[in-house]
């Protein structure tokens, strides 16, 4: 395989890797904790092992702290020779600063999307603090990315219900929304919202293919073939691991190409 686009990854900082809130995720990888910052070459090697050509990597802005800054993401992208694509993150508790930072991310840093995680802020996407972010994304013509489904970290999951995106898409019909992490255990909700709204998409990050819920597989193979994007959630899941058993999905050639790269190219204008 070649030319694959991974729609959800992170090149992690030590701050992120050592964050107590994420300790519940470390049992997934079984890897020893690094003691020094990881070189960008580590992420590129993981991509090469899976035939991934490009990966969208996100900053992480959390309440009262930044786990991966937008400027760090910009530097990682610069070092990658164009293979890493930046996704910005902002502090939604400071709306004016958030809007200014979104503009900087897109116009100065060259990022292709903005991401805010509901569980990180313990607030669903219908919370008023998100709405300036949506306006800025619409004005700049970039997707808003978020997490749907239960939270792996020991944080409340209910704010990740996909149905919240129904109201957002009604209020902002031109906003392109990508819900990552499949939406489990509310995958039917995710499929329903993506089916209803022309600009709502789902990415499969945080799940290996053998763990895809049957609802997402059925959607991908039928009317959702242009709505589902491959993602890994690297470094929590290596891209090669996320792609194991791809042939078992039984996708036709065109659907597989859309899933692995075509949909991401269109959505993120790559």
Helices and strands as residue ranges (DSSP letters): E 4-9, H 14-17, G 20-25, H 26-29, H 40-50, E 52-58, E 60-62, E 65-68, H 70-79, E 84-88, H 95-107, E 113-115, H 118-121, H 128-140, E 143-147, G 158-160, H 164-171, E 177-180, H 187-196, E 200-203, G 209-211, H 214-221, E 228-229, H 239-243, G 246-249, H 253-257, I 258-262, H 263-268
